């Protein structure tokens, strides 16, 4: 008798677990609506900030000064 009771309890627990598993499986198959979480949105590589070297900065400064001197860049009137 005791063995039959134990088997009945275990069967009931198995049924509950099967229901829980099927509910969880059903949740994963439904399409997700809305914006995905941030962890999914981020790309594999983090974006790195581009930095201009000192030589490039000097070159750009020199070129812009030349453009100002030639009058190719219009001055903003305030």
C-alpha positions, 0 to 999 in steps of 0.5 A: 500500500505504501508503495502505491501511495508513493507511486501516486505522489510521484506520478502527480509530481511528474504530471506537474513537472510535465505541465511546467515544462510544456508551458516553458517550451510554449513561451519560447516558441511564441514570437517576442514583441517589442524592442529586444533587451539591451544584452541582445542589441549590443554587437559583438564588438564594442564601438571604439571612439576614433581618435585623431592623431596629433599630426592629423590634427595639425594637418587639418588645422593648417588646411582649414586656416588656408581655406579661411585665408582664401575666403572659401569658408564664409564667416558666420554672422552673429 
